[in-house]
Amino acid sequence: MLQQVNGHSSGSDAHGGESLREDLQEFLGGEAPLHQLDDLTKVNPVTLETVLRCLQARYMADTFYTSAGCTLVALNPFKPIPQLYSPELMQEYHAAPQPQKLKPHIFTVGEQTYRNVKSLIEPVNQSVVVSGESGAGKTWTSRCLMKFYAVVAASPTSWENHKIAERIEQRILNSNPVMEAFGNACTLRNNNSSRFGKFIQLQLNSLLVPRAQQMTGAAVQTYLLEKTRVACQASNERNFHIFYQICKGASADERLQWHLPEGAAFSWLPNPERTLEEDCFEVTREAMLHLGIDAPTQNNIFQALAGLLHLGNTRFADSGNEAQPCPLMDDAKCSVRTSASLLRLPEDPLLETLRIRTIRAGRRQQVFRKPCSRAECDTRRDCLAKLVYARLFDWLVSVINSSICADPDSWTTFIGLLDVYGFESFPTNSLEQLCINYASEKLQQHFVAHHLRAQQEEYTAEGLEWSTVSYQDNQTCLDLIEGSPVSICSLINEECRLNRPSSAAQLQTRIESALAGSPCLGHNKLSREPSFIVVHYAGSVRYHTAGLVEKNKDPIPPELTRLLQQSQDPLLKVLFPADPEEKSQEEPSGQSRAPVLTVVSKFKASLEQLLQVLHSTTPHYIRCIKPNSQGQAQMFHQEEVLSQLEACGLVETIHISAAGFPIRVSHRNFLKRYELLRRLRPGAAPSPHGPPPDEGRSESSPHSEQATLQALLQDILHTLPALAQAPAEATPAPVHCGRTKVFMTDSTLELLERGRAQVLEQCARSIQGGWRRHWGRKQERQRRAAVLIQAAVRSWLTRKHIQRLHAAATVIKRAWQEWRIRMAFLASKELDGVEEQHSSQVTCSPSSLPLPQAQTRLLGAVTRFWPLGLVLANAAVGARGFRRKLVVFACLPLPVGSPSSYTVQTAQEQAGVTSIRALPQGSIKFHCRKSPLRYADICPEPSPNSVTGFNQILLERHRLGHV
């Protein structure tokens, strides 16, 4: 059992549990490393943890694209990788027989859509939905897809068609820098954030080139430009790129013409010191030139933008008298004059329009003029700038379309690229965030329906009999936002139609009272500001009601439009034509007032049109993910990625998969892991040692193998009721056997794993019991053997010790006996020689008598070595080596010669018998530093009868007569 100590698992049990989880993950994952799983559907089971781990492993391995069924997940690398988008790689994916078998890439999606379009059987229009939050890489992905289509779809057969294709390709690619310059801005999350949505329709024609599709043109449709950014920028953010481009890239003459001196400060141009890659003015001008916008028209555009910058420096002061208009600040007079000059507007009418409001009332439409307050003057100034910029942006889109769009009769199919906002939730959310999240809800519903349909097709292909999977539908949230008859949009539009002063608290009360029954409407009672909460599929968002109605009206005072129609600038004349129909709409009579076309109504209509286009095509999805908010490479923050997965709908896709059968295991892998569950069936015959189904059956037919697999699978699945402790009739069947896979839910997997653990526990207990018996018997045998071995070793050691003692004693005894015999023999030999010499003096001398050879050698050895034996017997034990050699040499002062030349002097030659015990003739002293003998340093006394030490040989001389 798993034991815990202070809330933590103990070492072995915790390690065992971790290894069990890794074993299960290895089984479900097909024994493949996470960075090698190029499809998130192979991550088994499909959970947030496994998906995050897989994406993180692939990102750290510099693999940035991963398939997720019908979706491609694209991680932003935050570093340049030219080889990842090279033309050679485009051709490789385009020429591959099966590009889906290559590594996941945006070129895989592009090639798949291109091949679906050029199908001769049933060509179907394609669409690619690129979604993700700001900074995730949506713009770059769309740009690469356009480049891919321009490369693979430009294959004309004639030189004329080749020139046309090159021109169209260049214009389509040049539309990107222009739209990015006028529609993108630097935000807190991204330096090149698209502040509008766009749908690019790439038009193809198969009539010019048989069995191929040639790009003949394109069309761009935009959605919800964030025009409020012109006059209002958040902290640490910037305005649109084009304003910084003209301030940094204009020449000296252009600066004089546009009144943009070096170092000029503009209130609508924050953070001008930041230099970005997008601040490239020459690229924008060249792209505009290729799109057909000549230099004079470009000059008019940039002059109008400079006039808007000077208009932003126009500031008003409070008026002490309500009947008098607000005066200008001292430093604003020059700005108004410069702005009027650049926009070619009369200065006095411009000031009058900004400071005085015209009111028409009564049946006769009498005109009243009322001075505006300071806040109203600022609002009218901002409204004028937003109006000019929005008209300019729409005009640019129309110019781009007229330049790249083909005739309706010249193309047959198209591929659509949709680059839209991601889900947004900020501390302060208004109408822009409501529209963006409303579009995300609509696209999420379309994505869920498409994904569920693909999942059902897979179940059908596997032959599963199953009912419709219930999933979390966001239709409730859509009904809250756009439903009929009452919804948030309808209530906001009604407030606009009533044309009455509406307070934020009143709008909040109406929304809460009319939509109180909706489960997606929340309340925040602690908020001091009037607001309401909408529970979206990606999270709850609180929307402030202050200014919501005014933004929805998008009020444009008629006097502002009339003022701009008076401009002498050629561009403004095109943007604001004097149209009688428009004038009649701006000045409706009180009898027949035309319905107000609000921002919500326009956006809803364009969104419905977009969805109709998407429903008529085969959709493909690319989910762009930003690994970190710092924009650094090789950094993966799981919390940020998880929030983006929820916002882009991938988590919802996982939930839909979990509602069906998210765990899919092949028959062989399932049988290999759970075959031991057959032990739980009493009638089953387990074959743990039998060959697996894929071994030893090569001769059998596939049909027989499949039948055998099905029989084994059914035996395993029949154990589920016993595992669930419920009768078979009452147990549901949350598992299905398809043609190649076993589909099951998380609960079924848990049940199977619990049964497998039960069988393994029984086997483990049996193994442990047998092992304990074996180990006990083995320990007893080892104990007995150890006792016997110890006794034998002790006896052997004792015998060996005694034998060594006996041998040593024998050697010592034998050596001692030999030495005594030799000494006795020497002494007796000496005495016998003296007596023989004395008794037979007349006969001959004993020394001249020849001795036997053996005795002669023995006598020589005794004569030479008996002092050595005496010294060695009394020497210290530690005298070894060279010191021992010194002792030997010191003890051998006798002349070395043959034994026959050595003679013993007899007593007849001297005055008596000479004995070896006679008095010494001199002393023998060892000349060494330290002798091993005890008395080596003591010299004998000159007295002939004194005995001083063992280092001297004392010879006593006695006369025969004195004995």
Backbone hydrogen bonds, N-H to C=O, Kabsch-Sander energy under -0.5 kcal/mol:
donor,donor_aa,acceptor,acceptor_aa,energy
3,Q,1,M,-0.7
5,V,8,H,-3.5
6,N,4,Q,-0.5
8,H,5,V,-1.4
10,S,3,Q,-2.5
14,A,10,S,-2.8
15,H,11,G,-2.4
16,G,12,S,-2.3
17,G,13,D,-2.7
18,E,14,A,-2.4
19,S,15,H,-2.5
20,L,16,G,-2.0
21,R,17,G,-2.2
22,E,18,E,-2.5
23,D,19,S,-2.2
24,L,20,L,-2.4
25,Q,21,R,-2.7
26,E,22,E,-2.5
27,F,23,D,-2.1
28,L,24,L,-2.8
29,G,25,Q,-2.6
30,G,27,F,-0.8
31,E,26,E,-2.3
32,A,29,G,-0.7
36,Q,33,P,-1.3
37,L,34,L,-1.4
38,D,36,Q,-1.2
40,L,67,S,-3.6
42,K,39,D,-1.7
43,V,40,L,-0.9
44,N,42,K,-0.6
47,T,45,P,-1.2
51,V,47,T,-2.4
52,L,48,L,-2.5
53,R,49,E,-2.4
54,C,50,T,-2.2
55,L,51,V,-2.5
56,Q,52,L,-2.6
57,A,53,R,-2.4
58,R,54,C,-2.3
59,Y,55,L,-2.3
60,M,56,Q,-2.4
61,A,57,A,-1.0
62,D,59,Y,-1.5
63,T,58,R,-3.0
64,F,62,D,-0.5
66,T,73,V,-2.3
67,S,38,D,-2.6
68,A,71,T,-3.5
70,C,68,A,-0.7
71,T,68,A,-0.8
72,L,621,Y,-2.4
73,V,66,T,-3.5
73,V,71,T,-0.5
74,A,72,L,-0.6
74,A,623,R,-2.8
75,L,64,F,-3.0
75,L,73,V,-0.5
76,N,625,I,-2.2
84,L,81,I,-1.2
85,Y,82,P,-1.5
86,S,83,Q,-0.5
90,M,86,S,-1.7
91,Q,87,P,-2.3
92,E,88,E,-1.9
93,Y,89,L,-2.1
94,H,90,M,-2.2
95,A,91,Q,-2.4
96,A,92,E,-0.8
101,K,98,Q,-1.8
102,L,99,P,-1.3
108,T,105,H,-0.7
109,V,105,H,-1.2
110,G,106,I,-2.4
111,E,107,F,-2.8
112,Q,108,T,-2.2
113,T,109,V,-2.4
114,Y,110,G,-2.2
115,R,111,E,-2.5
116,N,112,Q,-2.0
117,V,113,T,-1.9
118,K,114,Y,-1.9
119,S,116,N,-0.7
124,V,116,N,-1.0
126,Q,414,F,-1.8
127,S,618,T,-1.9
128,V,416,G,-3.4
129,V,620,H,-3.3
130,V,128,V,-0.7
130,V,418,L,-3.1
131,S,129,V,-0.6
131,S,622,I,-2.3
136,A,133,E,-1.9
141,T,137,G,-2.1
142,S,138,K,-2.6
143,R,139,T,-2.3
144,C,140,W,-2.4
145,L,141,T,-2.2
146,M,142,S,-2.3
147,K,143,R,-2.1
148,F,144,C,-2.4
149,Y,145,L,-2.6
150,A,146,M,-2.3
151,V,147,K,-1.6
152,V,148,F,-2.7
153,A,149,Y,-2.2
154,A,151,V,-0.5
155,S,153,A,-1.0
162,H,158,S,-1.9
163,K,159,W,-2.0
164,I,160,E,-2.0
165,A,161,N,-2.6
166,E,162,H,-2.2
167,R,163,K,-2.1
168,I,164,I,-2.4
169,E,165,A,-2.7
170,Q,166,E,-2.5
171,R,167,R,-2.1
172,I,168,I,-2.5
173,L,169,E,-2.3
174,N,170,Q,-1.9
175,S,171,R,-1.0
176,N,173,L,-0.8
178,V,174,N,-1.1
179,M,175,S,-2.2
180,E,176,N,-2.6
181,A,177,P,-1.9
182,F,178,V,-1.9
183,G,179,M,-1.7
184,N,180,E,-1.8
185,A,193,S,-2.3
186,C,239,N,-0.7
187,T,185,A,-0.6
187,T,190,N,-3.4
193,S,185,A,-2.5
193,S,190,N,-0.6
195,R,183,G,-2.5
195,R,193,S,-0.5
197,G,223,Y,-2.7
198,K,419,D,-2.5
199,F,221,Q,-2.9
200,I,417,L,-2.9
201,Q,199,F,-0.6
201,Q,219,A,-3.4
202,L,200,I,-0.7
202,L,415,I,-2.9
203,Q,201,Q,-0.7
203,Q,217,G,-2.6
204,L,413,T,-3.1
205,N,214,Q,-2.2
212,A,209,V,-1.2
214,Q,205,N,-2.5
215,M,153,A,-1.3
216,T,203,Q,-2.4
217,G,203,Q,-1.3
218,A,404,I,-2.1
219,A,201,Q,-1.6
221,Q,199,F,-1.9
223,Y,197,G,-2.8
226,E,195,R,-2.2
227,K,225,L,-2.1
229,R,226,E,-1.4
230,V,227,K,-1.6
231,A,228,T,-0.7
232,C,228,T,-1.5
237,E,234,A,-1.6
238,R,186,C,-2.5
241,H,184,N,-1.9
242,I,181,A,-1.9
243,F,240,F,-1.1
244,Y,240,F,-0.8
245,Q,241,H,-2.0
246,I,242,I,-2.0
247,C,243,F,-1.3
248,K,244,Y,-1.7
249,G,245,Q,-2.8
250,A,246,I,-0.8
255,R,251,S,-2.3
256,L,252,A,-1.8
257,Q,253,D,-2.3
258,W,254,E,-2.8
259,H,255,R,-0.8
260,L,255,R,-2.4
264,A,261,P,-1.6
269,L,266,F,-1.5
274,R,271,N,-0.9
276,L,274,R,-0.6
279,D,276,L,-1.2
280,C,278,E,-1.8
281,F,279,D,-0.7
284,T,280,C,-1.2
285,R,281,F,-2.3
286,E,282,E,-2.4
287,A,283,V,-2.3
288,M,284,T,-2.4
289,L,285,R,-1.9
290,H,286,E,-1.9
291,L,287,A,-1.4
292,G,289,L,-1.1
293,I,288,M,-2.6
294,D,292,G,-0.8
298,Q,294,D,-2.2
299,N,295,A,-2.4
300,N,296,P,-2.0
301,I,297,T,-2.2
302,F,298,Q,-2.5
303,Q,299,N,-2.0
304,A,300,N,-2.1
305,L,301,I,-2.1
306,A,302,F,-2.1
307,G,303,Q,-1.9
308,L,304,A,-1.7
309,L,305,L,-1.8
310,H,306,A,-2.0
311,L,307,G,-1.9
312,G,308,L,-1.6
313,N,309,L,-0.6
313,N,310,H,-0.8
314,T,311,L,-1.5
315,R,313,N,-0.7
317,A,327,P,-3.0
324,Q,321,N,-1.6
326,C,372,C,-0.5
329,M,315,R,-2.3
332,A,329,M,-1.1
333,K,329,M,-0.6
333,K,330,D,-0.6
336,V,332,A,-2.3
337,R,333,K,-2.0
338,T,334,C,-2.5
339,S,335,S,-2.7
340,A,336,V,-2.5
341,S,337,R,-1.8
342,L,338,T,-2.4
343,L,339,S,-2.5
344,R,340,A,-0.7
345,L,340,A,-2.7
350,L,346,P,-1.6
351,L,347,E,-2.3
352,E,348,D,-2.7
353,T,349,P,-2.4
354,L,350,L,-1.8
355,R,351,L,-1.7
356,I,352,E,-2.2
357,R,370,K,-3.2
359,I,368,F,-3.4
361,A,366,Q,-2.1
365,Q,362,G,-1.1
366,Q,361,A,-2.3
368,F,359,I,-3.6
370,K,357,R,-2.8
370,K,368,F,-0.5
372,C,355,R,-3.1
377,C,373,S,-2.4
378,D,374,R,-2.1
379,T,375,A,-2.1
380,R,376,E,-2.5
381,R,377,C,-2.2
382,D,378,D,-2.5
383,C,379,T,-2.6
384,L,380,R,-2.1
385,A,381,R,-1.8
386,K,382,D,-2.7
387,L,383,C,-2.3
388,V,384,L,-2.1
389,Y,385,A,-2.4
390,A,386,K,-2.5
391,R,387,L,-2.1
392,L,388,V,-2.1
393,F,389,Y,-2.5
394,D,390,A,-2.4
395,W,391,R,-2.2
396,L,392,L,-2.1
397,V,393,F,-2.1
398,S,394,D,-2.2
399,V,395,W,-2.2
400,I,396,L,-2.6
401,N,397,V,-2.6
402,S,398,S,-2.4
403,S,399,V,-1.4
404,I,400,I,-2.3
405,C,401,N,-2.7
410,S,407,D,-1.8
411,W,408,P,-0.6
412,T,204,L,-2.2
413,T,204,L,-1.7
415,I,202,L,-2.1
416,G,126,Q,-2.5
417,L,200,I,-2.8
418,L,128,V,-2.9
418,L,416,G,-0.5
419,D,198,K,-2.8
419,D,417,L,-0.6
420,V,130,V,-1.3
420,V,418,L,-0.6
429,N,542,R,-0.5
434,L,430,S,-1.8
435,C,431,L,-2.4
436,I,432,E,-2.3
437,N,433,Q,-2.7
438,Y,434,L,-1.8
439,A,435,C,-2.2
440,S,436,I,-2.0
441,E,437,N,-2.1
442,K,438,Y,-2.0
443,L,439,A,-2.6
444,Q,440,S,-2.3
445,Q,441,E,-2.2
446,H,442,K,-2.0
447,F,443,L,-2.5
448,V,444,Q,-2.9
449,A,445,Q,-2.3
450,H,446,H,-2.0
451,H,447,F,-3.0
452,L,448,V,-2.8
453,R,449,A,-1.9
454,A,450,H,-2.1
455,Q,451,H,-2.3
456,Q,452,L,-2.4
457,E,453,R,-2.0
458,E,454,A,-1.7
459,Y,455,Q,-2.0
460,T,456,Q,-2.4
461,A,457,E,-2.3
462,E,458,E,-1.6
463,G,460,T,-1.2
464,L,459,Y,-2.3
466,W,464,L,-0.8
473,D,471,Y,-0.9
478,L,474,N,-1.9
479,D,475,Q,-2.6
480,L,476,T,-1.7
481,I,477,C,-1.7
482,E,478,L,-3.3
483,G,478,L,-0.5
483,G,479,D,-1.4
488,I,480,L,-2.3
489,C,481,I,-2.2
491,L,487,S,-2.2
492,I,488,I,-2.2
493,N,489,C,-2.6
494,E,490,S,-2.2
495,E,491,L,-1.9
496,C,492,I,-1.5
497,R,493,N,-2.2
498,L,494,E,-2.2
499,N,495,E,-0.7
500,R,495,E,-0.7
507,L,503,S,-1.9
508,Q,504,A,-2.1
509,T,505,A,-2.1
510,R,506,Q,-2.1
511,I,507,L,-2.3
512,E,508,Q,-2.4
513,S,509,T,-2.3
514,A,510,R,-2.4
515,L,511,I,-1.9
516,A,513,S,-0.6
518,S,515,L,-1.3
521,L,518,S,-1.2
522,G,520,C,-0.6
522,G,533,I,-3.0
527,S,524,N,-1.0
532,F,543,Y,-1.9
533,I,522,G,-1.5
534,V,541,V,-2.4
535,V,520,C,-3.0
536,H,534,V,-1.1
536,H,539,G,-2.1
539,G,536,H,-0.8
541,V,534,V,-2.2
543,Y,532,F,-2.9
543,Y,541,V,-0.6
544,H,429,N,-2.5
545,T,530,P,-1.9
546,A,530,P,-0.6
548,L,545,T,-1.7
549,V,545,T,-0.5
551,K,547,G,-2.0
552,N,548,L,-1.8
553,K,549,V,-2.2
554,D,550,E,-1.9
560,L,557,P,-1.2
561,T,557,P,-1.3
562,R,558,P,-2.5
563,L,559,E,-2.0
564,L,560,L,-2.3
565,Q,561,T,-1.8
566,Q,562,R,-0.6
566,Q,563,L,-1.1
567,S,564,L,-1.3
568,Q,344,R,-1.7
569,D,343,L,-0.5
573,K,569,D,-1.8
574,V,570,P,-1.3
575,L,571,L,-2.3
576,F,572,L,-2.4
579,D,577,P,-1.7
583,K,579,D,-1.9
584,S,580,P,-2.3
585,Q,581,E,-1.7
586,E,582,E,-2.0
587,E,583,K,-1.6
589,S,592,S,-0.5
598,T,596,V,-1.0
599,V,552,N,-2.4
602,K,598,T,-2.2
603,F,599,V,-2.6
604,K,600,V,-2.7
605,A,601,S,-2.2
606,S,602,K,-2.3
607,L,603,F,-2.3
608,E,604,K,-2.2
609,Q,605,A,-2.0
610,L,606,S,-2.1
611,L,607,L,-2.5
612,Q,608,E,-2.0
613,V,609,Q,-1.7
614,L,610,L,-2.4
615,H,611,L,-2.7
616,S,612,Q,-1.2
617,T,614,L,-1.3
618,T,125,N,-2.3
620,H,127,S,-1.7
621,Y,70,C,-1.2
622,I,129,V,-2.6
623,R,72,L,-2.7
624,C,131,S,-2.9
624,C,622,I,-0.7
625,I,74,A,-3.3
631,G,628,N,-0.5
635,M,632,Q,-0.6
637,H,627,P,-2.3
637,H,635,M,-0.5
638,Q,636,F,-0.7
641,V,637,H,-2.2
642,L,638,Q,-2.6
643,S,639,E,-2.0
644,Q,640,E,-1.7
645,L,641,V,-2.5
646,E,642,L,-2.0
647,A,643,S,-2.0
648,C,644,Q,-2.8
649,G,645,L,-0.6
650,L,645,L,-1.1
651,V,645,L,-1.7
653,T,649,G,-1.8
654,I,650,L,-1.9
655,H,651,V,-2.3
656,I,652,E,-2.3
657,S,653,T,-2.3
658,A,654,I,-2.5
659,A,655,H,-1.7
660,G,656,I,-0.9
660,G,657,S,-0.7
663,I,744,M,-1.7
664,R,662,P,-0.6
665,V,742,V,-2.0
667,H,740,T,-1.4
670,F,666,S,-2.5
671,L,667,H,-2.6
672,K,668,R,-2.5
673,R,669,N,-1.6
674,Y,670,F,-2.4
675,E,671,L,-1.1
677,L,674,Y,-1.3
678,R,675,E,-1.8
679,R,676,L,-1.6
680,L,677,L,-1.7
681,R,678,R,-1.0
684,A,681,R,-0.8
690,G,687,S,-1.2
695,E,692,P,-2.0
700,S,697,R,-0.6
705,E,701,S,-2.1
706,Q,702,P,-2.5
707,A,703,H,-2.3
708,T,704,S,-2.5
709,L,705,E,-2.6
710,Q,706,Q,-2.6
711,A,707,A,-2.3
712,L,708,T,-2.4
713,L,709,L,-2.7
714,Q,710,Q,-2.4
715,D,711,A,-2.0
716,I,712,L,-2.0
717,L,713,L,-2.7
718,H,714,Q,-1.9
719,T,716,I,-1.3
720,L,717,L,-1.5
723,L,719,T,-2.0
724,A,720,L,-2.6
725,Q,721,P,-0.7
726,A,721,P,-2.0
731,T,727,P,-1.1
736,H,743,F,-3.1
738,G,736,H,-0.7
738,G,741,K,-3.1
739,R,462,E,-0.8
742,V,665,V,-3.4
743,F,736,H,-3.1
743,F,741,K,-0.5
744,M,663,I,-2.0
745,T,734,P,-1.1
749,L,745,T,-2.1
750,E,746,D,-2.4
751,L,747,S,-2.2
752,L,748,T,-2.8
753,E,749,L,-2.5
754,R,750,E,-2.2
755,G,751,L,-2.3
756,R,752,L,-2.6
757,A,753,E,-2.5
758,Q,754,R,-2.0
759,V,755,G,-2.4
760,L,756,R,-2.6
761,E,757,A,-2.2
762,Q,758,Q,-2.2
763,C,759,V,-2.7
764,A,760,L,-2.6
765,R,761,E,-2.6
766,S,762,Q,-2.3
767,I,763,C,-2.7
768,Q,764,A,-2.8
769,G,765,R,-2.6
770,G,766,S,-2.4
771,W,767,I,-2.5
772,R,768,Q,-2.5
773,R,769,G,-2.3
774,H,770,G,-2.6
775,W,771,W,-2.8
776,G,772,R,-2.6
777,R,773,R,-2.5
778,K,774,H,-2.3
779,Q,775,W,-2.3
780,E,776,G,-2.2
781,R,777,R,-2.4
782,Q,778,K,-2.4
783,R,779,Q,-2.2
784,R,780,E,-2.4
785,A,781,R,-2.5
786,A,782,Q,-2.2
787,V,783,R,-2.1
788,L,784,R,-2.2
789,I,785,A,-2.5
790,Q,786,A,-2.6
791,A,787,V,-2.3
792,A,788,L,-2.4
793,V,789,I,-2.5
794,R,790,Q,-2.4
795,S,791,A,-2.4
796,W,792,A,-2.2
797,L,793,V,-2.6
798,T,794,R,-2.4
799,R,795,S,-2.5
800,K,796,W,-2.6
801,H,797,L,-2.2
802,I,798,T,-2.5
803,Q,799,R,-2.7
804,R,800,K,-2.2
805,L,801,H,-2.2
806,H,802,I,-2.8
807,A,803,Q,-2.5
808,A,804,R,-2.4
809,A,805,L,-2.7
810,T,806,H,-2.4
811,V,807,A,-2.2
812,I,808,A,-2.6
813,K,809,A,-2.9
814,R,810,T,-2.6
815,A,811,V,-2.6
816,W,812,I,-2.7
817,Q,813,K,-2.5
818,E,814,R,-2.4
819,W,815,A,-2.3
820,R,816,W,-2.5
821,I,817,Q,-2.5
822,R,818,E,-2.4
823,M,819,W,-2.5
824,A,820,R,-2.8
825,F,821,I,-2.9
826,L,822,R,-2.5
827,A,823,M,-2.6
828,S,824,A,-2.8
829,K,825,F,-2.2
830,E,826,L,-2.1
831,L,827,A,-2.4
832,D,828,S,-2.7
833,G,829,K,-1.9
834,V,830,E,-1.8
835,E,831,L,-2.3
836,E,832,D,-2.2
837,Q,833,G,-2.2
838,H,834,V,-2.2
839,S,835,E,-2.3
840,S,836,E,-1.7
841,Q,838,H,-0.5
844,C,840,S,-1.3
848,S,845,S,-1.0
849,L,845,S,-0.5
849,L,846,P,-0.9
856,T,852,P,-2.4
857,R,853,Q,-2.1
858,L,854,A,-2.3
859,L,855,Q,-2.8
860,G,856,T,-2.1
861,A,857,R,-2.3
862,V,858,L,-2.4
863,T,859,L,-2.3
864,R,860,G,-2.1
865,F,861,A,-2.7
866,W,862,V,-1.3
869,G,865,F,-1.9
870,L,866,W,-1.5
871,V,867,P,-2.4
872,L,868,L,-2.8
873,A,869,G,-1.9
874,N,870,L,-1.0
875,A,871,V,-0.7
879,A,876,A,-1.1
880,R,878,G,-1.2
883,R,880,R,-1.1
885,K,881,G,-1.7
886,L,882,F,-2.1
887,V,883,R,-1.8
888,V,884,R,-2.3
889,F,885,K,-2.8
890,A,886,L,-2.5
891,C,887,V,-1.6
892,L,889,F,-0.9
897,G,895,P,-0.6
901,S,898,S,-1.1
902,Y,899,P,-0.8
905,Q,903,T,-0.5
910,Q,906,T,-0.6
915,S,956,E,-0.5
918,A,915,S,-1.7
918,A,955,L,-0.9
925,K,923,S,-0.6
927,H,925,K,-0.6
928,C,926,F,-1.5
936,A,933,L,-0.8
938,I,935,Y,-1.0
939,C,937,D,-0.6
946,S,943,S,-1.0
948,T,946,S,-0.5
952,Q,949,G,-0.9
954,L,952,Q,-0.7
955,L,953,I,-0.6
956,E,918,A,-8.1
956,E,954,L,-0.6
957,R,955,L,-0.5
958,H,913,V,-0.6
958,H,956,E,-0.7
962,H,959,R,-0.8
963,V,959,R,-0.7
